[in-house]
Amino acid sequence: MTDDVHVTRNDARERYEISVDGVVAGFTEFAPDDEGRLVFPHTEIDPAFGGRGLGSVLVGGAMADVAARGETVVPVCPFVVRYLEKHDVPGLDVHWRGREHERAAAVPAPEAHPGDEGVGTPKN
């Protein structure tokens, strides 16, 4: 990847954003729960930026930042669940909800490389 790619935390919008050459290409949302853990319910990559592996870069960067801050993740978004099932993030505290693994496995991946793209469905 030769583009200028950055993952940043946007606390005002409660999400991590991935930008490519200064343009926001996608995001993964979070919301603190009653115990202060960060629930990740939704991840989205703009189709114009598809096929570049940005979903994995975004979630990987977000999880590394959460770990560095000493916060706890509650993965709900199927993409985040699958990412965490396949990748070790040093120092990350993950609080798994009961059936999130099963739900993520049941969600069909809409693209040929489900570990990279096809993240979420754009919200209306």
The first five atom37 places (N, CA, C, CB, O) and aatype in JSON, in Angstrom:
{
  "aatype": [12, 16, 3, 3, 19, 8, 19, 16, 1, 2, 3, 0, 1, 6, 1, 18, 6, 9, 15, 19, 3, 7, 19, 19, 0, 7, 13, 16, 6, 13, 0, 14, 3, 3, 6, 7, 1, 10, 19, 13, 14, 8, 16, 6, 9, 3, 14, 0, 13, 7, 7, 1, 7, 10, 7, 15, 19, 10, 19, 7, 7, 0, 12, 0, 3, 19, 0, 0, 1, 7, 6, 16, 19, 19, 14, 19, 4, 14, 13, 19, 19, 1, 18, 10, 6, 11, 8, 3, 19, 14, 7, 10, 3, 19, 8, 17, 1, 7, 1, 6, 8, 6, 1, 0, 0, 0, 19, 14, 0, 14, 6, 0, 8, 14, 7, 3, 6, 7, 19, 7, 16, 14, 11, 2],
  "atom_mask": [
    [1, 1, 1, 1, 1],
    [1, 1, 1, 1, 1],
    [1, 1, 1, 1, 1],
    [1, 1, 1, 1, 1],
    [1, 1, 1, 1, 1],
    [1, 1, 1, 1, 1],
    [1, 1, 1, 1, 1],
    [1, 1, 1, 1, 1],
    [1, 1, 1, 1, 1],
    [1, 1, 1, 1, 1],
    [1, 1, 1, 1, 1],
    [1, 1, 1, 1, 1],
    [1, 1, 1, 1, 1],
    [1, 1, 1, 1, 1],
    [1, 1, 1, 1, 1],
    [1, 1, 1, 1, 1],
    [1, 1, 1, 1, 1],
    [1, 1, 1, 1, 1],
    [1, 1, 1, 1, 1],
    [1, 1, 1, 1, 1],
    [1, 1, 1, 1, 1],
    [1, 1, 1, 0, 1],
    [1, 1, 1, 1, 1],
    [1, 1, 1, 1, 1],
    [1, 1, 1, 1, 1],
    [1, 1, 1, 0, 1],
    [1, 1, 1, 1, 1],
    [1, 1, 1, 1, 1],
    [1, 1, 1, 1, 1],
    [1, 1, 1, 1, 1],
    [1, 1, 1, 1, 1],
    [1, 1, 1, 1, 1],
    [1, 1, 1, 1, 1],
    [1, 1, 1, 1, 1],
    [1, 1, 1, 1, 1],
    [1, 1, 1, 0, 1],
    [1, 1, 1, 1, 1],
    [1, 1, 1, 1, 1],
    [1, 1, 1, 1, 1],
    [1, 1, 1, 1, 1],
    [1, 1, 1, 1, 1],
    [1, 1, 1, 1, 1],
    [1, 1, 1, 1, 1],
    [1, 1, 1, 1, 1],
    [1, 1, 1, 1, 1],
    [1, 1, 1, 1, 1],
    [1, 1, 1, 1, 1],
    [1, 1, 1, 1, 1],
    [1, 1, 1, 1, 1],
    [1, 1, 1, 0, 1],
    [1, 1, 1, 0, 1],
    [1, 1, 1, 1, 1],
    [1, 1, 1, 0, 1],
    [1, 1, 1, 1, 1],
    [1, 1, 1, 0, 1],
    [1, 1, 1, 1, 1],
    [1, 1, 1, 1, 1],
    [1, 1, 1, 1, 1],
    [1, 1, 1, 1, 1],
    [1, 1, 1, 0, 1],
    [1, 1, 1, 0, 1],
    [1, 1, 1, 1, 1],
    [1, 1, 1, 1, 1],
    [1, 1, 1, 1, 1],
    [1, 1, 1, 1, 1],
    [1, 1, 1, 1, 1],
    [1, 1, 1, 1, 1],
    [1, 1, 1, 1, 1],
    [1, 1, 1, 1, 1],
    [1, 1, 1, 0, 1],
    [1, 1, 1, 1, 1],
    [1, 1, 1, 1, 1],
    [1, 1, 1, 1, 1],
    [1, 1, 1, 1, 1],
    [1, 1, 1, 1, 1],
    [1, 1, 1, 1, 1],
    [1, 1, 1, 1, 1],
    [1, 1, 1, 1, 1],
    [1, 1, 1, 1, 1],
    [1, 1, 1, 1, 1],
    [1, 1, 1, 1, 1],
    [1, 1, 1, 1, 1],
    [1, 1, 1, 1, 1],
    [1, 1, 1, 1, 1],
    [1, 1, 1, 1, 1],
    [1, 1, 1, 1, 1],
    [1, 1, 1, 1, 1],
    [1, 1, 1, 1, 1],
    [1, 1, 1, 1, 1],
    [1, 1, 1, 1, 1],
    [1, 1, 1, 0, 1],
    [1, 1, 1, 1, 1],
    [1, 1, 1, 1, 1],
    [1, 1, 1, 1, 1],
    [1, 1, 1, 1, 1],
    [1, 1, 1, 1, 1],
    [1, 1, 1, 1, 1],
    [1, 1, 1, 0, 1],
    [1, 1, 1, 1, 1],
    [1, 1, 1, 1, 1],
    [1, 1, 1, 1, 1],
    [1, 1, 1, 1, 1],
    [1, 1, 1, 1, 1],
    [1, 1, 1, 1, 1],
    [1, 1, 1, 1, 1],
    [1, 1, 1, 1, 1],
    [1, 1, 1, 1, 1],
    [1, 1, 1, 1, 1],
    [1, 1, 1, 1, 1],
    [1, 1, 1, 1, 1],
    [1, 1, 1, 1, 1],
    [1, 1, 1, 1, 1],
    [1, 1, 1, 1, 1],
    [1, 1, 1, 1, 1],
    [1, 1, 1, 0, 1],
    [1, 1, 1, 1, 1],
    [1, 1, 1, 1, 1],
    [1, 1, 1, 0, 1],
    [1, 1, 1, 1, 1],
    [1, 1, 1, 0, 1],
    [1, 1, 1, 1, 1],
    [1, 1, 1, 1, 1],
    [1, 1, 1, 1, 1],
    [1, 1, 1, 1, 1]
  ],
  "atom_positions": [
    [[0.85, -1.18, 0.0], [0.0, 0.0, 0.0], [0.89, 1.23, 0.0], [-0.97, 0.0, 1.23], [1.68, 1.44, 0.93]],
    [[0.77, 2.03, -1.03], [1.62, 3.21, -1.13], [0.89, 4.49, -0.72], [2.14, 3.35, -2.54], [1.5, 5.55, -0.65]],
    [[-0.41, 4.38, -0.45], [-1.18, 5.54, -0.02], [-0.79, 5.94, 1.4], [-2.69, 5.25, -0.09], [-0.22, 5.14, 2.15]],
    [[-1.09, 7.19, 1.76], [-0.88, 7.69, 3.11], [-2.1, 7.29, 3.94], [-0.65, 9.26, 3.12], [-3.15, 7.92, 3.85]],
    [[-1.95, 6.24, 4.75], [-3.07, 5.67, 5.5], [-2.85, 5.9, 6.99], [-3.22, 4.15, 5.19], [-1.77, 5.63, 7.52]],
    [[-3.9, 6.4, 7.66], [-3.82, 6.66, 9.1], [-5.1, 6.21, 9.8], [-3.57, 8.16, 9.37], [-6.2, 6.39, 9.27]],
    [[-4.95, 5.64, 10.98], [-6.08, 5.3, 11.84], [-6.03, 6.23, 13.03], [-6.05, 3.78, 12.29], [-5.01, 6.33, 13.71]],
    [[-7.13, 6.93, 13.27], [-7.19, 7.88, 14.38], [-8.48, 7.68, 15.17], [-7.1, 9.33, 13.87], [-9.5, 7.24, 14.63]],
    [[-8.41, 8.0, 16.44], [-9.58, 7.93, 17.31], [-10.28, 9.28, 17.28], [-9.19, 7.53, 18.77], [-9.65, 10.32, 17.49]],
    [[-11.57, 9.26, 17.03], [-12.39, 10.47, 17.02], [-13.38, 10.34, 18.17], [-13.13, 10.66, 15.64], [-14.47, 9.8, 18.01]],
    [[-12.99, 10.84, 19.35], [-13.84, 10.71, 20.54], [-15.16, 11.46, 20.39], [-13.1, 11.22, 21.76], [-16.17, 11.02, 20.92]],
    [[-15.17, 12.58, 19.68], [-16.39, 13.35, 19.51], [-17.45, 12.55, 18.76], [-16.1, 14.66, 18.76], [-18.65, 12.71, 19.01]],
    [[-17.02, 11.68, 17.83], [-17.97, 10.87, 17.05], [-18.02, 9.43, 17.53], [-17.59, 10.91, 15.58], [-18.72, 8.6, 16.94]],
    [[-17.27, 9.13, 18.6], [-17.2, 7.78, 19.18], [-16.89, 6.73, 18.12], [-18.51, 7.44, 19.9], [-17.65, 5.78, 17.9]],
    [[-15.75, 6.94, 17.47], [-15.33, 5.97, 16.46], [-13.85, 6.15, 16.15], [-16.17, 6.12, 15.19], [-13.25, 7.19, 16.41]],
    [[-13.31, 5.1, 15.58], [-11.97, 5.16, 14.99], [-12.18, 5.31, 13.5], [-11.1, 3.88, 15.33], [-13.04, 4.66, 12.91]],
    [[-11.39, 6.17, 12.88], [-11.51, 6.42, 11.45], [-10.21, 6.04, 10.75], [-11.85, 7.91, 11.18], [-9.12, 6.17, 11.31]],
    [[-10.35, 5.56, 9.53], [-9.19, 5.31, 8.7], [-9.26, 6.3, 7.54], [-9.15, 3.81, 8.19], [-10.28, 6.42, 6.86]],
    [[-8.16, 7.0, 7.32], [-8.11, 7.95, 6.22], [-7.03, 7.51, 5.24], [-7.83, 9.39, 6.74], [-5.99, 6.97, 5.61]],
    [[-7.32, 7.77, 3.97], [-6.39, 7.48, 2.89], [-6.14, 8.8, 2.18], [-6.95, 6.37, 1.91], [-7.06, 9.41, 1.62]],
    [[-4.89, 9.22, 2.2], [-4.52, 10.51, 1.58], [-5.42, 11.64, 2.07], [-4.59, 10.41, 0.05], [-5.82, 12.51, 1.29]],
    [[-5.74, 11.63, 3.37], [-6.52, 12.7, 3.98], [-8.02, 12.57, 3.86], [0.0, 0.0, 0.0], [-8.75, 13.43, 4.37]],
    [[-8.51, 11.54, 3.21], [-9.95, 11.33, 3.03], [-10.4, 10.18, 3.92], [-10.29, 11.04, 1.54], [-9.8, 9.11, 3.9]],
    [[-11.47, 10.4, 4.72], [-11.98, 9.33, 5.58], [-12.55, 8.23, 4.68], [-13.08, 9.87, 6.58], [-13.47, 8.46, 3.9]],
    [[-11.98, 7.03, 4.82], [-12.36, 5.9, 3.99], [-13.24, 4.9, 4.74], [-11.13, 5.2, 3.48], [-13.83, 4.02, 4.12]],
    [[-13.33, 5.03, 6.06], [-14.14, 4.12, 6.84], [-14.01, 4.39, 8.31], [0.0, 0.0, 0.0], [-13.25, 5.26, 8.74]],
    [[-14.77, 3.62, 9.08], [-14.76, 3.82, 10.53], [-15.25, 2.56, 11.23], [-15.63, 5.02, 10.93], [-15.93, 1.72, 10.64]],
    [[-14.9, 2.45, 12.5], [-15.47, 1.45, 13.4], [-15.96, 2.21, 14.62], [-14.42, 0.33, 13.78], [-15.2, 2.9, 15.29]],
    [[-17.24, 2.05, 14.9], [-17.87, 2.8, 15.99], [-17.64, 2.11, 17.33], [-19.37, 2.96, 15.74], [-17.46, 0.89, 17.4]],
    [[-17.65, 2.92, 18.4], [-17.62, 2.37, 19.76], [-18.52, 3.2, 20.65], [-16.17, 2.35, 20.32], [-18.79, 4.37, 20.38]],
    [[-18.98, 2.57, 21.71], [-19.8, 3.26, 22.71], [-19.47, 2.67, 24.07], [-21.34, 3.13, 22.4], [-19.49, 1.46, 24.24]],
    [[-19.16, 3.52, 25.04], [-18.88, 3.0, 26.38], [-20.14, 2.38, 26.99], [-18.33, 4.13, 27.29], [-21.23, 2.94, 26.88]],
    [[-19.98, 1.23, 27.64], [-21.11, 0.63, 28.35], [-21.12, 1.13, 29.79], [-21.04, -0.91, 28.3], [-20.31, 1.98, 30.15]],
    [[-22.02, 0.61, 30.61], [-22.16, 1.05, 32.0], [-20.91, 0.8, 32.84], [-23.34, 0.36, 32.64], [-20.72, 1.41, 33.89]],
    [[-20.05, -0.11, 32.37], [-18.82, -0.44, 33.11], [-17.59, 0.23, 32.51], [-18.63, -1.95, 33.15], [-16.46, -0.04, 32.93]],
    [[-17.79, 1.1, 31.53], [-16.68, 1.83, 30.92], [-15.96, 1.08, 29.81], [0.0, 0.0, 0.0], [-14.98, 1.59, 29.26]],
    [[-16.44, -0.12, 29.47], [-15.84, -0.89, 28.37], [-16.32, -0.3, 27.05], [-16.21, -2.41, 28.47], [-17.4, 0.29, 26.98]],
    [[-15.53, -0.47, 26.0], [-15.89, 0.05, 24.69], [-16.56, -1.04, 23.85], [-14.66, 0.61, 23.96], [-15.91, -2.01, 23.45]],
    [[-17.84, -0.87, 23.6], [-18.6, -1.79, 22.77], [-18.43, -1.35, 21.32], [-20.12, -1.83, 23.18], [-18.68, -0.2, 20.98]],
    [[-18.0, -2.27, 20.46], [-17.81, -2.0, 19.03], [-18.95, -2.66, 18.26], [-16.41, -2.51, 18.53], [-18.9, -3.87, 18.01]],
    [[-19.99, -1.88, 17.87], [-21.17, -2.47, 17.22], [-21.14, -2.48, 15.69], [-22.36, -1.74, 17.67], [-21.87, -3.26, 15.08]],
    [[-20.33, -1.63, 15.07], [-20.44, -1.48, 13.62], [-19.13, -0.99, 13.01], [-21.58, -0.5, 13.27], [-18.45, -0.12, 13.57]],
    [[-18.78, -1.56, 11.86], [-17.6, -1.15, 11.11], [-18.02, -0.98, 9.65], [-16.43, -2.19, 11.25], [-18.81, -1.77, 9.13]],
    [[-17.48, 0.04, 9.01], [-17.87, 0.32, 7.63], [-16.69, 0.89, 6.85], [-19.06, 1.31, 7.6], [-15.97, 1.77, 7.32]],
    [[-16.5, 0.37, 5.63], [-15.5, 0.9, 4.7], [-16.26, 1.39, 3.48], [-14.41, -0.18, 4.32], [-17.1, 0.67, 2.93]],
    [[-15.96, 2.59, 3.05], [-16.58, 3.15, 1.84], [-16.24, 2.25, 0.66], [-16.1, 4.63, 1.59], [-15.07, 1.94, 0.45]],
    [[-17.25, 1.82, -0.11], [-16.98, 0.94, -1.25], [-15.94, 1.5, -2.23], [-18.26, 0.68, -1.99], [-15.27, 0.72, -2.92]],
    [[-15.8, 2.8, -2.31], [-14.8, 3.41, -3.2], [-13.38, 3.02, -2.79], [-14.94, 4.93, -3.2], [-12.45, 3.12, -3.59]],
    [[-13.2, 2.58, -1.53], [-11.88, 2.2, -1.02], [-11.77, 0.69, -0.81], [-11.59, 2.92, 0.28], [-10.82, 0.23, -0.19]],
    [[-12.72, -0.07, -1.33], [-12.74, -1.51, -1.15], [-11.57, -2.22, -1.8], [0.0, 0.0, 0.0], [-10.92, -1.68, -2.7]],
    [[-11.32, -3.44, -1.33], [-10.29, -4.28, -1.92], [-8.86, -3.95, -1.54], [0.0, 0.0, 0.0], [-7.93, -4.49, -2.13]],
    [[-8.67, -3.09, -0.56], [-7.32, -2.69, -0.16], [-6.91, -3.23, 1.21], [-7.22, -1.17, -0.14], [-5.8, -2.97, 1.67]],
    [[-7.79, -3.97, 1.85], [-7.48, -4.49, 3.18], [-7.63, -3.45, 4.27], [0.0, 0.0, 0.0], [-7.1, -3.63, 5.37]],
    [[-8.34, -2.37, 3.99], [-8.46, -1.29, 4.96], [-9.26, -1.67, 6.2], [-9.09, -0.09, 4.31], [-9.03, -1.12, 7.28]],
    [[-10.21, -2.6, 6.06], [-10.98, -3.03, 7.22], [-10.08, -3.62, 8.3], [0.0, 0.0, 0.0], [-10.21, -3.3, 9.48]],
    [[-9.17, -4.48, 7.88], [-8.23, -5.08, 8.83], [-7.26, -4.06, 9.4], [-7.46, -6.21, 8.17], [-6.93, -4.1, 10.59]],
    [[-6.8, -3.15, 8.56], [-5.89, -2.09, 9.04], [-6.61, -1.23, 10.07], [-5.38, -1.22, 7.85], [-6.05, -0.89, 11.11]],
    [[-7.86, -0.87, 9.78], [-8.65, -0.04, 10.69], [-8.87, -0.72, 12.03], [-9.99, 0.29, 10.06], [-8.55, -0.16, 13.08]],
    [[-9.4, -1.93, 12.0], [-9.7, -2.63, 13.25], [-8.42, -2.96, 14.01], [-10.51, -3.9, 12.98], [-8.38, -2.87, 15.23]],
    [[-7.37, -3.35, 13.29], [-6.1, -3.64, 13.95], [-5.54, -2.41, 14.65], [0.0, 0.0, 0.0], [-5.06, -2.49, 15.78]],
    [[-5.6, -1.27, 13.98], [-5.13, -0.02, 14.59], [-5.98, 0.4, 15.78], [0.0, 0.0, 0.0], [-5.46, 0.86, 16.79]],
    [[-7.29, 0.24, 15.64], [-8.19, 0.6, 16.74], [-7.92, -0.29, 17.96], [-9.67, 0.47, 16.3], [-7.83, 0.22, 19.08]],
    [[-7.79, -1.6, 17.74], [-7.57, -2.51, 18.86], [-6.22, -2.26, 19.53], [-7.65, -3.96, 18.38], [-6.11, -2.34, 20.75]],
    [[-5.2, -1.94, 18.74], [-3.89, -1.63, 19.32], [-3.96, -0.37, 20.17], [-2.83, -1.45, 18.2], [-3.36, -0.31, 21.24]],
    [[-4.71, 0.63, 19.71], [-4.85, 1.87, 20.48], [-5.63, 1.63, 21.77], [-5.54, 2.94, 19.63], [-5.26, 2.14, 22.82]],
    [[-6.7, 0.86, 21.69], [-7.49, 0.54, 22.88], [-6.61, -0.18, 23.9], [-8.73, -0.33, 22.51], [-6.66, 0.11, 25.09]],
    [[-5.8, -1.13, 23.42], [-4.89, -1.85, 24.31], [-3.89, -0.9, 24.96], [-4.14, -2.95, 23.54], [-3.63, -1.0, 26.16]],
    [[-3.33, 0.02, 24.18], [-2.35, 0.97, 24.71], [-2.97, 1.88, 25.77], [-1.77, 1.81, 23.58], [-2.28, 2.33, 26.68]],
    [[-4.25, 2.15, 25.65], [-4.95, 3.0, 26.62], [-5.41, 2.23, 27.85], [-6.14, 3.65, 25.95], [-5.89, 2.83, 28.82]],
    [[-5.26, 0.91, 27.83], [-5.68, 0.08, 28.96], [-7.18, -0.09, 29.07], [0.0, 0.0, 0.0], [-7.71, -0.39, 30.15]],
    [[-7.88, 0.09, 27.95], [-9.34, -0.05, 27.95], [-9.74, -1.47, 27.56], [-9.98, 0.98, 26.98], [-8.91, -2.25, 27.08]],
    [[-11.0, -1.8, 27.77], [-11.54, -3.12, 27.46], [-12.47, -3.02, 26.27], [-12.26, -3.71, 28.68], [-13.27, -2.09, 26.17]],
    [[-12.38, -3.98, 25.37], [-13.21, -4.05, 24.17], [-14.32, -5.08, 24.38], [-12.37, -4.41, 22.92], [-14.09, -6.15, 24.94]],
    [[-15.52, -4.73, 23.92], [-16.63, -5.67, 23.84], [-16.98, -5.77, 22.35], [-17.89, -5.21, 24.73], [-17.67, -4.91, 21.83]],
    [[-16.5, -6.82, 21.66], [-16.77, -6.94, 20.24], [-18.2, -7.42, 19.98], [-15.77, -7.88, 19.6], [-18.61, -8.47, 20.47]],
    [[-18.94, -6.65, 19.2], [-20.29, -7.01, 18.79], [-20.37, -7.07, 17.27], [-21.33, -6.0, 19.36], [-21.01, -7.96, 16.72]],
    [[-19.73, -6.14, 16.6], [-19.68, -6.12, 15.14], [-19.05, -7.44, 14.66], [-18.85, -4.89, 14.61], [-17.98, -7.82, 15.13]],
    [[-19.71, -8.15, 13.73], [-19.14, -9.42, 13.27], [-17.73, -9.31, 12.7], [-20.04, -10.01, 12.22], [-16.93, -10.22, 12.86]],
    [[-17.42, -8.2, 12.05], [-16.07, -8.03, 11.51], [-15.05, -7.93, 12.64], [-16.0, -6.78, 10.63], [-13.98, -8.54, 12.57]],
    [[-15.36, -7.17, 13.68], [-14.45, -7.03, 14.83], [-14.31, -8.38, 15.54], [-14.97, -5.94, 15.83], [-13.2, -8.75, 15.93]],
    [[-15.41, -9.11, 15.69], [-15.35, -10.43, 16.32], [-14.41, -11.34, 15.53], [-16.77, -11.07, 16.41], [-13.51, -11.95, 16.11]],
    [[-14.61, -11.41, 14.21], [-13.75, -12.28, 13.39], [-12.29, -11.83, 13.44], [-14.24, -12.29, 11.94], [-11.39, -12.67, 13.49]],
    [[-12.05, -10.52, 13.43], [-10.68, -10.02, 13.51], [-10.02, -10.51, 14.81], [-10.66, -8.47, 13.43], [-8.9, -11.01, 14.79]],
    [[-10.72, -10.35, 15.91], [-10.14, -10.73, 17.21], [-10.0, -12.24, 17.37], [-10.99, -10.18, 18.33], [-9.14, -12.71, 18.11]],
    [[-10.83, -13.0, 16.68], [-10.68, -14.46, 16.72], [-9.42, -14.89, 15.97], [-11.92, -15.14, 16.11], [-8.84, -15.93, 16.29]],
    [[-9.0, -14.12, 14.98], [-7.87, -14.5, 14.13], [-6.56, -13.8, 14.47], [-8.21, -14.22, 12.71], [-5.49, -14.25, 14.04]],
    [[-6.62, -12.71, 15.23], [-5.41, -11.92, 15.5], [-5.22, -11.71, 17.0], [-5.49, -10.56, 14.79], [-6.16, -11.42, 17.74]],
    [[-3.98, -11.87, 17.42], [-3.63, -11.55, 18.81], [-3.23, -10.09, 18.87], [-2.48, -12.48, 19.33], [-2.39, -9.63, 18.09]],
    [[-3.83, -9.36, 19.79], [-3.49, -7.96, 20.0], [-2.85, -7.87, 21.38], [-4.76, -7.01, 19.87], [-3.56, -7.94, 22.39]],
    [[-1.54, -7.7, 21.45], [-0.86, -7.68, 22.75], [-1.46, -6.65, 23.7], [0.62, -7.39, 22.55], [-1.64, -5.48, 23.36]],
    [[-1.75, -7.12, 24.9], [-2.25, -6.23, 25.96], [-3.73, -5.9, 25.88], [0.0, 0.0, 0.0], [-4.23, -5.18, 26.74]],
    [[-4.43, -6.4, 24.88], [-5.85, -6.06, 24.73], [-6.71, -6.91, 25.65], [-6.29, -6.24, 23.27], [-6.61, -8.14, 25.67]],
    [[-7.56, -6.24, 26.41], [-8.53, -6.91, 27.28], [-9.84, -6.99, 26.52], [-8.71, -6.16, 28.66], [-10.43, -5.97, 26.18]],
    [[-10.31, -8.21, 26.24], [-11.53, -8.43, 25.49], [-12.57, -9.06, 26.4], [-11.28, -9.31, 24.24], [-12.31, -10.06, 27.06]],
    [[-13.75, -8.46, 26.42], [-14.88, -9.03, 27.15], [-15.85, -9.6, 26.11], [-15.59, -7.95, 28.08], [-16.55, -8.85, 25.42]],
    [[-15.88, -10.93, 26.02], [-16.74, -11.58, 25.04], [-18.15, -11.7, 25.6], [-16.2, -12.97, 24.65], [-18.33, -12.1, 26.75]],
    [[-19.13, -11.35, 24.8], [-20.52, -11.59, 25.14], [-20.84, -13.02, 24.75], [-21.48, -10.57, 24.43], [-20.17, -13.61, 23.9]],
    [[-21.85, -13.58, 25.37], [-22.21, -14.99, 25.2], [-22.18, -15.56, 23.81], [0.0, 0.0, 0.0], [-21.46, -16.53, 23.59]],
    [[-22.91, -15.02, 22.86], [-23.07, -15.69, 21.58], [-22.45, -14.92, 20.42], [-24.53, -15.9, 21.31], [-22.74, -15.25, 19.27]],
    [[-21.63, -13.94, 20.66], [-21.08, -13.14, 19.57], [-20.24, -13.97, 18.6], [-20.23, -12.01, 20.13], [-20.27, -13.72, 17.39]],
    [[-19.5, -14.98, 19.1], [-18.71, -15.84, 18.22], [-19.62, -16.56, 17.22], [-17.9, -16.86, 19.04], [-19.34, -16.6, 16.03]],
    [[-20.71, -17.12, 17.72], [-21.63, -17.86, 16.86], [-22.3, -16.94, 15.85], [-22.7, -18.56, 17.7], [-22.43, -17.31, 14.68]],
    [[-22.71, -15.77, 16.27], [-23.35, -14.83, 15.35], [-22.4, -14.4, 14.25], [-23.87, -13.61, 16.11], [-22.79, -14.31, 13.08]],
    [[-21.15, -14.12, 14.6], [-20.17, -13.68, 13.6], [-19.91, -14.78, 12.58], [-18.85, -13.26, 14.28], [-19.77, -14.51, 11.39]],
    [[-19.86, -16.0, 13.04], [-19.62, -17.12, 12.13], [-20.79, -17.32, 11.17], [-19.38, -18.39, 12.92], [-20.6, -17.79, 10.05]],
    [[-21.99, -16.95, 11.6], [-23.18, -17.15, 10.78], [-23.4, -16.04, 9.76], [-24.39, -17.25, 11.67], [-24.19, -16.22, 8.83]],
    [[-22.71, -14.92, 9.91], [-22.9, -13.79, 8.98], [-22.07, -14.05, 7.74], [-22.5, -12.44, 9.65], [-20.85, -14.2, 7.83]],
    [[-22.72, -14.09, 6.57], [-21.95, -14.32, 5.34], [-21.08, -13.11, 5.02], [-22.88, -14.62, 4.16], [-21.49, -11.96, 5.19]],
    [[-19.89, -13.38, 4.54], [-18.98, -12.31, 4.13], [-19.32, -11.93, 2.7], [-17.48, -12.76, 4.26], [-19.29, -12.78, 1.82]],
    [[-19.63, -10.66, 2.44], [-20.08, -10.26, 1.12], [-19.0, -10.13, 0.06], [-20.77, -9.0, 1.22], [-19.33, -9.9, -1.11]],
    [[-17.73, -10.28, 0.4], [-16.68, -10.16, -0.6], [-15.75, -11.37, -0.53], [-15.88, -8.87, -0.41], [-15.81, -12.16, 0.41]],
    [[-14.92, -11.51, -1.52], [-14.04, -12.66, -1.63], [-13.01, -12.74, -0.52], [-13.34, -12.62, -2.95], [-12.52, -13.82, -0.2]],
    [[-12.67, -11.61, 0.09], [-11.67, -11.58, 1.15], [-12.32, -11.07, 2.43], [-10.46, -10.69, 0.75], [-12.12, -9.91, 2.81]],
    [[-13.11, -11.93, 3.11], [-13.87, -11.45, 4.27], [-13.0, -10.95, 5.4], [-14.74, -12.54, 4.77], [-13.5, -10.21, 6.25]],
    [[-11.75, -11.32, 5.45], [-10.88, -10.82, 6.5], [-10.42, -9.4, 6.26], [0.0, 0.0, 0.0], [-9.84, -8.77, 7.14]],
    [[-10.67, -8.89, 5.05], [-10.17, -7.58, 4.7], [-11.26, -6.55, 4.41], [-9.29, -7.68, 3.53], [-11.17, -5.42, 4.88]],
    [[-12.27, -6.92, 3.65], [-13.27, -5.96, 3.23], [-14.66, -6.52, 3.41], [-13.06, -5.56, 1.78], [-14.85, -7.52, 4.11]],
    [[-15.63, -5.89, 2.8], [-17.01, -6.31, 2.95], [-17.49, -6.03, 4.35], [0.0, 0.0, 0.0], [-18.29, -6.8, 4.9]],
    [[-17.03, -4.97, 4.92], [-17.27, -4.66, 6.32], [-18.57, -3.91, 6.46], [-16.11, -3.85, 6.92], [-18.73, -2.82, 5.92]],
    [[-19.5, -4.49, 7.19], [-20.74, -3.82, 7.52], [-21.57, -3.4, 6.33], [0.0, 0.0, 0.0], [-21.15, -3.51, 5.18]],
    [[-22.73, -2.93, 6.63], [-23.63, -2.38, 5.63], [-23.81, -0.92, 5.95], [-24.99, -3.14, 5.59], [-24.11, -0.58, 7.1]],
    [[-23.65, -0.03, 4.98], [-23.81, 1.38, 5.28], [-25.15, 1.67, 5.93], [-23.66, 2.2, 4.01], [-26.19, 1.15, 5.53]],
    [[-25.1, 2.5, 6.96], [-26.32, 2.9, 7.66], [-27.03, 3.98, 6.88], [-26.0, 3.39, 9.09], [-26.39, 4.82, 6.25]],
    [[-28.33, 3.95, 6.91], [-29.11, 5.01, 6.24], [-29.34, 6.17, 7.16], [-30.46, 4.47, 5.76], [-29.98, 7.15, 6.78]]
  ]
}
